[in-house]
Amino acid sequence: MWTLLIVLLVIWLGLSVLGFVVKGLLWLAVLGIVLFLATLVFGFLRRGRSKV
């Protein structure tokens, strides 16, 4: 589970960087940031729930 979350975070971060580097792909950067944050929140929620 944690491996999948880390892989997704790396992919979203890569999409964000690609979106900022390539002009005209700002939408890709925004999408990457949103997905990165959503994955982080999901990971923290799953981690908090599994300890109980």
mmJSON file of the N, C-alpha and C atoms, coordinates in Angstrom:
{"data_MODEL":{"atom_site":{
"group_PDB":["ATOM","ATOM","ATOM","ATOM","ATOM","ATOM","ATOM","ATOM","ATOM","ATOM","ATOM","ATOM","ATOM","ATOM","ATOM","ATOM","ATOM","ATOM","ATOM","ATOM","ATOM","ATOM","ATOM","ATOM","ATOM","ATOM","ATOM","ATOM","ATOM","ATOM","ATOM","ATOM","ATOM","ATOM","ATOM","ATOM","ATOM","ATOM","ATOM","ATOM","ATOM","ATOM","ATOM","ATOM","ATOM","ATOM","ATOM","ATOM","ATOM","ATOM","ATOM","ATOM","ATOM","ATOM","ATOM","ATOM","ATOM","ATOM","ATOM","ATOM","ATOM","ATOM","ATOM","ATOM","ATOM","ATOM","ATOM","ATOM","ATOM","ATOM","ATOM","ATOM","ATOM","ATOM","ATOM","ATOM","ATOM","ATOM","ATOM","ATOM","ATOM","ATOM","ATOM","ATOM","ATOM","ATOM","ATOM","ATOM","ATOM","ATOM","ATOM","ATOM","ATOM","ATOM","ATOM","ATOM","ATOM","ATOM","ATOM","ATOM","ATOM","ATOM","ATOM","ATOM","ATOM","ATOM","ATOM","ATOM","ATOM","ATOM","ATOM","ATOM","ATOM","ATOM","ATOM","ATOM","ATOM","ATOM","ATOM","ATOM","ATOM","ATOM","ATOM","ATOM","ATOM","ATOM","ATOM","ATOM","ATOM","ATOM","ATOM","ATOM","ATOM","ATOM","ATOM","ATOM","ATOM","ATOM","ATOM","ATOM","ATOM","ATOM","ATOM","ATOM","ATOM","ATOM","ATOM","ATOM","ATOM","ATOM","ATOM","ATOM","ATOM","ATOM","ATOM","ATOM"],
"id":[1,2,3,4,5,6,7,8,9,10,11,12,13,14,15,16,17,18,19,20,21,22,23,24,25,26,27,28,29,30,31,32,33,34,35,36,37,38,39,40,41,42,43,44,45,46,47,48,49,50,51,52,53,54,55,56,57,58,59,60,61,62,63,64,65,66,67,68,69,70,71,72,73,74,75,76,77,78,79,80,81,82,83,84,85,86,87,88,89,90,91,92,93,94,95,96,97,98,99,100,101,102,103,104,105,106,107,108,109,110,111,112,113,114,115,116,117,118,119,120,121,122,123,124,125,126,127,128,129,130,131,132,133,134,135,136,137,138,139,140,141,142,143,144,145,146,147,148,149,150,151,152,153,154,155,156],
"type_symbol":["N","C","C","N","C","C","N","C","C","N","C","C","N","C","C","N","C","C","N","C","C","N","C","C","N","C","C","N","C","C","N","C","C","N","C","C","N","C","C","N","C","C","N","C","C","N","C","C","N","C","C","N","C","C","N","C","C","N","C","C","N","C","C","N","C","C","N","C","C","N","C","C","N","C","C","N","C","C","N","C","C","N","C","C","N","C","C","N","C","C","N","C","C","N","C","C","N","C","C","N","C","C","N","C","C","N","C","C","N","C","C","N","C","C","N","C","C","N","C","C","N","C","C","N","C","C","N","C","C","N","C","C","N","C","C","N","C","C","N","C","C","N","C","C","N","C","C","N","C","C","N","C","C","N","C","C"],
"label_atom_id":["N","CA","C","N","CA","C","N","CA","C","N","CA","C","N","CA","C","N","CA","C","N","CA","C","N","CA","C","N","CA","C","N","CA","C","N","CA","C","N","CA","C","N","CA","C","N","CA","C","N","CA","C","N","CA","C","N","CA","C","N","CA","C","N","CA","C","N","CA","C","N","CA","C","N","CA","C","N","CA","C","N","CA","C","N","CA","C","N","CA","C","N","CA","C","N","CA","C","N","CA","C","N","CA","C","N","CA","C","N","CA","C","N","CA","C","N","CA","C","N","CA","C","N","CA","C","N","CA","C","N","CA","C","N","CA","C","N","CA","C","N","CA","C","N","CA","C","N","CA","C","N","CA","C","N","CA","C","N","CA","C","N","CA","C","N","CA","C","N","CA","C","N","CA","C","N","CA","C","N","CA","C"],
"label_alt_id":[null,null,null,null,null,null,null,null,null,null,null,null,null,null,null,null,null,null,null,null,null,null,null,null,null,null,null,null,null,null,null,null,null,null,null,null,null,null,null,null,null,null,null,null,null,null,null,null,null,null,null,null,null,null,null,null,null,null,null,null,null,null,null,null,null,null,null,null,null,null,null,null,null,null,null,null,null,null,null,null,null,null,null,null,null,null,null,null,null,null,null,null,null,null,null,null,null,null,null,null,null,null,null,null,null,null,null,null,null,null,null,null,null,null,null,null,null,null,null,null,null,null,null,null,null,null,null,null,null,null,null,null,null,null,null,null,null,null,null,null,null,null,null,null,null,null,null,null,null,null,null,null,null,null,null,null],
"label_comp_id":["MET","MET","MET","TRP","TRP","TRP","THR","THR","THR","LEU","LEU","LEU","LEU","LEU","LEU","ILE","ILE","ILE","VAL","VAL","VAL","LEU","LEU","LEU","LEU","LEU","LEU","VAL","VAL","VAL","ILE","ILE","ILE","TRP","TRP","TRP","LEU","LEU","LEU","GLY","GLY","GLY","LEU","LEU","LEU","SER","SER","SER","VAL","VAL","VAL","LEU","LEU","LEU","GLY","GLY","GLY","PHE","PHE","PHE","VAL","VAL","VAL","VAL","VAL","VAL","LYS","LYS","LYS","GLY","GLY","GLY","LEU","LEU","LEU","LEU","LEU","LEU","TRP","TRP","TRP","LEU","LEU","LEU","ALA","ALA","ALA","VAL","VAL","VAL","LEU","LEU","LEU","GLY","GLY","GLY","ILE","ILE","ILE","VAL","VAL","VAL","LEU","LEU","LEU","PHE","PHE","PHE","LEU","LEU","LEU","ALA","ALA","ALA","THR","THR","THR","LEU","LEU","LEU","VAL","VAL","VAL","PHE","PHE","PHE","GLY","GLY","GLY","PHE","PHE","PHE","LEU","LEU","LEU","ARG","ARG","ARG","ARG","ARG","ARG","GLY","GLY","GLY","ARG","ARG","ARG","SER","SER","SER","LYS","LYS","LYS","VAL","VAL","VAL"],
"label_asym_id":["A","A","A","A","A","A","A","A","A","A","A","A","A","A","A","A","A","A","A","A","A","A","A","A","A","A","A","A","A","A","A","A","A","A","A","A","A","A","A","A","A","A","A","A","A","A","A","A","A","A","A","A","A","A","A","A","A","A","A","A","A","A","A","A","A","A","A","A","A","A","A","A","A","A","A","A","A","A","A","A","A","A","A","A","A","A","A","A","A","A","A","A","A","A","A","A","A","A","A","A","A","A","A","A","A","A","A","A","A","A","A","A","A","A","A","A","A","A","A","A","A","A","A","A","A","A","A","A","A","A","A","A","A","A","A","A","A","A","A","A","A","A","A","A","A","A","A","A","A","A","A","A","A","A","A","A"],
"label_entity_id":["1","1","1","1","1","1","1","1","1","1","1","1","1","1","1","1","1","1","1","1","1","1","1","1","1","1","1","1","1","1","1","1","1","1","1","1","1","1","1","1","1","1","1","1","1","1","1","1","1","1","1","1","1","1","1","1","1","1","1","1","1","1","1","1","1","1","1","1","1","1","1","1","1","1","1","1","1","1","1","1","1","1","1","1","1","1","1","1","1","1","1","1","1","1","1","1","1","1","1","1","1","1","1","1","1","1","1","1","1","1","1","1","1","1","1","1","1","1","1","1","1","1","1","1","1","1","1","1","1","1","1","1","1","1","1","1","1","1","1","1","1","1","1","1","1","1","1","1","1","1","1","1","1","1","1","1"],
"label_seq_id":[1,1,1,2,2,2,3,3,3,4,4,4,5,5,5,6,6,6,7,7,7,8,8,8,9,9,9,10,10,10,11,11,11,12,12,12,13,13,13,14,14,14,15,15,15,16,16,16,17,17,17,18,18,18,19,19,19,20,20,20,21,21,21,22,22,22,23,23,23,24,24,24,25,25,25,26,26,26,27,27,27,28,28,28,29,29,29,30,30,30,31,31,31,32,32,32,33,33,33,34,34,34,35,35,35,36,36,36,37,37,37,38,38,38,39,39,39,40,40,40,41,41,41,42,42,42,43,43,43,44,44,44,45,45,45,46,46,46,47,47,47,48,48,48,49,49,49,50,50,50,51,51,51,52,52,52],
"pdbx_PDB_ins_code":[null,null,null,null,null,null,null,null,null,null,null,null,null,null,null,null,null,null,null,null,null,null,null,null,null,null,null,null,null,null,null,null,null,null,null,null,null,null,null,null,null,null,null,null,null,null,null,null,null,null,null,null,null,null,null,null,null,null,null,null,null,null,null,null,null,null,null,null,null,null,null,null,null,null,null,null,null,null,null,null,null,null,null,null,null,null,null,null,null,null,null,null,null,null,null,null,null,null,null,null,null,null,null,null,null,null,null,null,null,null,null,null,null,null,null,null,null,null,null,null,null,null,null,null,null,null,null,null,null,null,null,null,null,null,null,null,null,null,null,null,null,null,null,null,null,null,null,null,null,null,null,null,null,null,null,null],
"Cartn_x":[0.824,0.0,0.863,1.869,2.727,3.559,3.948,4.715,3.881,2.631,1.738,1.567,1.394,1.241,2.497,3.648,4.904,5.072,4.752,4.847,3.901,2.672,1.717,2.2,2.76,3.274,4.393,5.268,6.362,5.807,4.805,4.206,3.542,2.769,2.087,3.091,4.171,5.203,5.868,6.118,6.704,5.787,4.487,3.54,3.497,3.584,3.577,4.795,5.945,7.18,7.115,6.648,6.529,5.574,4.485,3.523,4.092,4.949,5.558,6.691,7.394,8.529,8.049,7.055,6.562,5.477,5.726,4.746,3.47,2.358,1.079,0.504,1.269,0.766,0.547,0.137,-0.112,-1.232,-2.203,-3.287,-2.747,-1.682,-1.07,-0.404,0.207,0.833,-0.224,-1.324,-2.397,-2.99,-3.21,-3.736,-2.775,-1.484,-0.483,-0.455,-0.562,-0.556,-1.806,-2.955,-4.198,-4.142,-3.68,-3.587,-2.541,-1.437,-0.402,-0.985,-1.689,-2.284,-3.362,-4.17,-5.21,-4.6,-3.516,-2.848,-2.234,-1.656,-1.11,-2.203,-3.322,-4.428,-4.934,-5.097,-5.542,-4.569,-3.281,-2.271,-2.3,-2.444,-2.504,-3.762,-4.881,-6.12,-6.025,-5.448,-5.285,-4.322,-3.258,-2.282,-2.897,-3.658,-4.297,-5.338,-6.036,-7.08,-6.492,-5.359,-4.791,-4.166,-3.8,-3.195,-4.225,-5.49,-6.537,-6.972],
"Cartn_y":[-1.197,0.0,1.254,1.278,2.465,2.64,1.534,1.619,2.27,1.883,2.468,3.967,4.373,5.8,6.583,6.037,6.724,6.836,5.771,5.8,6.847,6.902,7.906,9.319,9.532,10.86,11.279,10.349,10.659,10.979,10.224,10.474,11.844,12.176,13.473,14.613,14.428,15.455,15.647,14.554,14.633,15.346,15.063,15.752,17.238,17.592,19.011,19.728,19.136,19.749,19.854,18.812,18.836,19.939,20.102,21.145,22.545,22.76,24.078,24.317,23.259,23.408,23.674,22.924,23.06,24.135,25.177,26.26,25.734,26.18,25.744,24.531,23.947,22.793,23.13,24.35,24.764,23.94,23.521,22.681,21.368,20.854,19.603,19.81,20.974,21.287,21.382,22.052,22.187,20.819,20.001,18.657,17.829,17.92,17.188,17.611,18.912,19.411,18.932,19.005,18.567,17.075,16.269,14.834,14.507,15.252,15.061,15.314,16.423,16.753,15.747,15.316,14.329,13.006,12.598,11.363,11.483,12.638,12.854,12.76,13.42,13.382,11.949,11.248,9.859,8.997,9.203,8.435,8.722,9.986,10.334,9.777,9.806,9.264,7.755,7.074,5.618,5.256,6.035,5.77,5.97,7.023,7.315,6.267,5.754,4.771,3.393,3.05,1.723,1.546,2.635,2.532,2.233,2.528,2.348,0.92],
"Cartn_z":[0.0,0.0,0.0,0.893,0.971,-0.294,-0.891,-2.136,-3.234,-3.32,-4.319,-4.09,-2.835,-2.538,-2.904,-2.614,-2.941,-4.449,-5.166,-6.631,-7.203,-6.689,-7.164,-6.869,-5.685,-5.349,-6.299,-6.634,-7.565,-8.954,-9.387,-10.704,-10.736,-9.699,-9.664,-9.614,-8.854,-8.787,-10.151,-10.841,-12.189,-13.165,-13.092,-13.972,-13.679,-12.404,-12.042,-12.603,-12.44,-12.952,-14.472,-15.134,-16.592,-17.041,-16.307,-16.652,-16.51,-15.51,-15.34,-16.338,-16.744,-17.652,-19.084,-19.527,-20.894,-20.919,-21.681,-21.772,-22.426,-21.931,-22.47,-21.767,-20.849,-20.121,-18.648,-18.4,-17.022,-16.4,-17.21,-16.702,-16.157,-16.784,-16.319,-14.968,-14.778,-13.491,-12.398,-12.698,-11.714,-11.379,-12.386,-12.166,-11.319,-11.613,-10.847,-9.388,-9.137,-7.754,-7.011,-7.655,-7.016,-6.695,-7.632,-7.395,-6.336,-6.307,-5.293,-3.904,-3.743,-2.444,-2.05,-3.008,-2.711,-2.267,-2.892,-2.514,-1.124,-0.814,0.525,1.588,1.349,2.311,2.47,1.375,1.426,2.23,2.006,2.738,4.223,4.592,6.014,6.669,5.96,6.51,6.696,5.728,5.838,6.957,7.11,8.166,9.535,9.698,10.977,11.337,10.359,10.608,10.9,10.296,10.492,11.864,12.541,13.876,14.95,14.681,15.701,15.766],
"occupancy":[1.0,1.0,1.0,1.0,1.0,1.0,1.0,1.0,1.0,1.0,1.0,1.0,1.0,1.0,1.0,1.0,1.0,1.0,1.0,1.0,1.0,1.0,1.0,1.0,1.0,1.0,1.0,1.0,1.0,1.0,1.0,1.0,1.0,1.0,1.0,1.0,1.0,1.0,1.0,1.0,1.0,1.0,1.0,1.0,1.0,1.0,1.0,1.0,1.0,1.0,1.0,1.0,1.0,1.0,1.0,1.0,1.0,1.0,1.0,1.0,1.0,1.0,1.0,1.0,1.0,1.0,1.0,1.0,1.0,1.0,1.0,1.0,1.0,1.0,1.0,1.0,1.0,1.0,1.0,1.0,1.0,1.0,1.0,1.0,1.0,1.0,1.0,1.0,1.0,1.0,1.0,1.0,1.0,1.0,1.0,1.0,1.0,1.0,1.0,1.0,1.0,1.0,1.0,1.0,1.0,1.0,1.0,1.0,1.0,1.0,1.0,1.0,1.0,1.0,1.0,1.0,1.0,1.0,1.0,1.0,1.0,1.0,1.0,1.0,1.0,1.0,1.0,1.0,1.0,1.0,1.0,1.0,1.0,1.0,1.0,1.0,1.0,1.0,1.0,1.0,1.0,1.0,1.0,1.0,1.0,1.0,1.0,1.0,1.0,1.0,1.0,1.0,1.0,1.0,1.0,1.0],
"B_iso_or_equiv":[0.0,0.0,0.0,0.0,0.0,0.0,0.0,0.0,0.0,0.0,0.0,0.0,0.0,0.0,0.0,0.0,0.0,0.0,0.0,0.0,0.0,0.0,0.0,0.0,0.0,0.0,0.0,0.0,0.0,0.0,0.0,0.0,0.0,0.0,0.0,0.0,0.0,0.0,0.0,0.0,0.0,0.0,0.0,0.0,0.0,0.0,0.0,0.0,0.0,0.0,0.0,0.0,0.0,0.0,0.0,0.0,0.0,0.0,0.0,0.0,0.0,0.0,0.0,0.0,0.0,0.0,0.0,0.0,0.0,0.0,0.0,0.0,0.0,0.0,0.0,0.0,0.0,0.0,0.0,0.0,0.0,0.0,0.0,0.0,0.0,0.0,0.0,0.0,0.0,0.0,0.0,0.0,0.0,0.0,0.0,0.0,0.0,0.0,0.0,0.0,0.0,0.0,0.0,0.0,0.0,0.0,0.0,0.0,0.0,0.0,0.0,0.0,0.0,0.0,0.0,0.0,0.0,0.0,0.0,0.0,0.0,0.0,0.0,0.0,0.0,0.0,0.0,0.0,0.0,0.0,0.0,0.0,0.0,0.0,0.0,0.0,0.0,0.0,0.0,0.0,0.0,0.0,0.0,0.0,0.0,0.0,0.0,0.0,0.0,0.0,0.0,0.0,0.0,0.0,0.0,0.0],
"pdbx_formal_charge":[null,null,null,null,null,null,null,null,null,null,null,null,null,null,null,null,null,null,null,null,null,null,null,null,null,null,null,null,null,null,null,null,null,null,null,null,null,null,null,null,null,null,null,null,null,null,null,null,null,null,null,null,null,null,null,null,null,null,null,null,null,null,null,null,null,null,null,null,null,null,null,null,null,null,null,null,null,null,null,null,null,null,null,null,null,null,null,null,null,null,null,null,null,null,null,null,null,null,null,null,null,null,null,null,null,null,null,null,null,null,null,null,null,null,null,null,null,null,null,null,null,null,null,null,null,null,null,null,null,null,null,null,null,null,null,null,null,null,null,null,null,null,null,null,null,null,null,null,null,null,null,null,null,null,null,null],
"auth_seq_id":[1,1,1,2,2,2,3,3,3,4,4,4,5,5,5,6,6,6,7,7,7,8,8,8,9,9,9,10,10,10,11,11,11,12,12,12,13,13,13,14,14,14,15,15,15,16,16,16,17,17,17,18,18,18,19,19,19,20,20,20,21,21,21,22,22,22,23,23,23,24,24,24,25,25,25,26,26,26,27,27,27,28,28,28,29,29,29,30,30,30,31,31,31,32,32,32,33,33,33,34,34,34,35,35,35,36,36,36,37,37,37,38,38,38,39,39,39,40,40,40,41,41,41,42,42,42,43,43,43,44,44,44,45,45,45,46,46,46,47,47,47,48,48,48,49,49,49,50,50,50,51,51,51,52,52,52],
"auth_comp_id":["MET","MET","MET","TRP","TRP","TRP","THR","THR","THR","LEU","LEU","LEU","LEU","LEU","LEU","ILE","ILE","ILE","VAL","VAL","VAL","LEU","LEU","LEU","LEU","LEU","LEU","VAL","VAL","VAL","ILE","ILE","ILE","TRP","TRP","TRP","LEU","LEU","LEU","GLY","GLY","GLY","LEU","LEU","LEU","SER","SER","SER","VAL","VAL","VAL","LEU","LEU","LEU","GLY","GLY","GLY","PHE","PHE","PHE","VAL","VAL","VAL","VAL","VAL","VAL","LYS","LYS","LYS","GLY","GLY","GLY","LEU","LEU","LEU","LEU","LEU","LEU","TRP","TRP","TRP","LEU","LEU","LEU","ALA","ALA","ALA","VAL","VAL","VAL","LEU","LEU","LEU","GLY","GLY","GLY","ILE","ILE","ILE","VAL","VAL","VAL","LEU","LEU","LEU","PHE","PHE","PHE","LEU","LEU","LEU","ALA","ALA","ALA","THR","THR","THR","LEU","LEU","LEU","VAL","VAL","VAL","PHE","PHE","PHE","GLY","GLY","GLY","PHE","PHE","PHE","LEU","LEU","LEU","ARG","ARG","ARG","ARG","ARG","ARG","GLY","GLY","GLY","ARG","ARG","ARG","SER","SER","SER","LYS","LYS","LYS","VAL","VAL","VAL"],
"auth_asym_id":["A","A","A","A","A","A","A","A","A","A","A","A","A","A","A","A","A","A","A","A","A","A","A","A","A","A","A","A","A","A","A","A","A","A","A","A","A","A","A","A","A","A","A","A","A","A","A","A","A","A","A","A","A","A","A","A","A","A","A","A","A","A","A","A","A","A","A","A","A","A","A","A","A","A","A","A","A","A","A","A","A","A","A","A","A","A","A","A","A","A","A","A","A","A","A","A","A","A","A","A","A","A","A","A","A","A","A","A","A","A","A","A","A","A","A","A","A","A","A","A","A","A","A","A","A","A","A","A","A","A","A","A","A","A","A","A","A","A","A","A","A","A","A","A","A","A","A","A","A","A","A","A","A","A","A","A"],
"auth_atom_id":["N","CA","C","N","CA","C","N","CA","C","N","CA","C","N","CA","C","N","CA","C","N","CA","C","N","CA","C","N","CA","C","N","CA","C","N","CA","C","N","CA","C","N","CA","C","N","CA","C","N","CA","C","N","CA","C","N","CA","C","N","CA","C","N","CA","C","N","CA","C","N","CA","C","N","CA","C","N","CA","C","N","CA","C","N","CA","C","N","CA","C","N","CA","C","N","CA","C","N","CA","C","N","CA","C","N","CA","C","N","CA","C","N","CA","C","N","CA","C","N","CA","C","N","CA","C","N","CA","C","N","CA","C","N","CA","C","N","CA","C","N","CA","C","N","CA","C","N","CA","C","N","CA","C","N","CA","C","N","CA","C","N","CA","C","N","CA","C","N","CA","C","N","CA","C","N","CA","C","N","CA","C"],
"pdbx_PDB_model_num":[1,1,1,1,1,1,1,1,1,1,1,1,1,1,1,1,1,1,1,1,1,1,1,1,1,1,1,1,1,1,1,1,1,1,1,1,1,1,1,1,1,1,1,1,1,1,1,1,1,1,1,1,1,1,1,1,1,1,1,1,1,1,1,1,1,1,1,1,1,1,1,1,1,1,1,1,1,1,1,1,1,1,1,1,1,1,1,1,1,1,1,1,1,1,1,1,1,1,1,1,1,1,1,1,1,1,1,1,1,1,1,1,1,1,1,1,1,1,1,1,1,1,1,1,1,1,1,1,1,1,1,1,1,1,1,1,1,1,1,1,1,1,1,1,1,1,1,1,1,1,1,1,1,1,1,1]
}}}
